[in-house]
Amino acid sequence: THRKATSSNQVGSPLQGRLSEILVKSGDSVEKDAPLFVIEAMKMETTVVSPRAGKISDVSLEAGTMVQTDDLVVAFAE
């Protein structure tokens, strides 16, 4: 079981599946709607985009990890 995204500074998986690709790393600055990571579920890929502009403080999981809905993947600096 992974930590859950519980604040507006955290981005979790929108669905259950495999974290197929992580497109950012800690320290990256991103714009709103920039792609953060890709979830593969039932042979379809879903790209998760940034809800806001900011600096990435942490990437919690590695590509290939199986995730559940709301599992924490990316956190922003405050």
C-alpha positions in Angstrom: 0.0 0.0 0.0 1.3 3.4 -1.0 0.8 6.8 0.6 -2.3 8.7 -0.6 -2.4 12.2 -2.1 -4.2 14.2 0.7 -3.4 17.9 -0.1 -3.5 20.3 -2.9 0.3 20.1 -3.1 0.1 16.4 -4.1 -0.9 14.6 -7.3 -2.2 11.1 -7.0 -3.2 8.5 -9.6 -6.6 9.1 -11.0 -7.2 5.4 -11.5 -5.9 1.9 -10.7 -3.2 0.7 -13.1 0.5 0.6 -13.8 2.6 3.7 -13.5 4.1 3.3 -17.0 6.2 6.5 -17.2 7.2 9.4 -15.0 7.8 12.6 -17.0 9.2 14.8 -14.2 11.8 14.6 -11.5 12.4 16.3 -8.2 13.5 19.9 -8.7 11.7 20.4 -12.0 9.6 23.5 -12.6 6.4 22.8 -14.4 3.6 24.9 -15.9 -0.1 24.2 -15.3 -1.3 21.3 -17.6 2.3 20.0 -18.2 2.4 16.2 -18.3 3.6 14.6 -15.1 3.2 10.9 -15.4 1.4 8.2 -17.5 -0.9 5.4 -16.1 -1.6 2.3 -18.1 -4.9 0.5 -17.4 -6.6 -2.0 -19.6 -4.2 -1.4 -22.5 -5.0 2.3 -22.5 -2.6 5.1 -21.4 -3.8 8.1 -19.4 -1.4 11.1 -19.1 -1.8 13.0 -15.8 -1.2 16.7 -16.1 -0.2 19.3 -13.5 -3.1 21.0 -11.8 -0.9 24.1 -11.3 2.4 25.7 -12.0 5.1 25.0 -9.5 8.3 23.2 -8.5 8.3 19.4 -8.0 9.6 18.5 -4.6 9.3 14.7 -4.7 8.4 11.8 -7.0 7.2 9.1 -4.6 7.0 6.0 -6.9 9.0 4.5 -9.8 7.8 3.6 -13.3 6.4 0.0 -13.4 4.7 0.3 -10.0 1.1 -0.9 -9.7 -1.0 1.9 -8.2 -4.5 2.4 -6.8 -6.7 5.4 -7.1 -5.3 8.4 -5.2 -1.8 6.8 -4.6 0.7 9.7 -4.2 3.0 10.0 -7.2 4.2 13.6 -7.3 4.4 16.4 -4.7 4.9 20.1 -5.2 7.1 22.4 -3.0 4.8 24.4 -0.7 
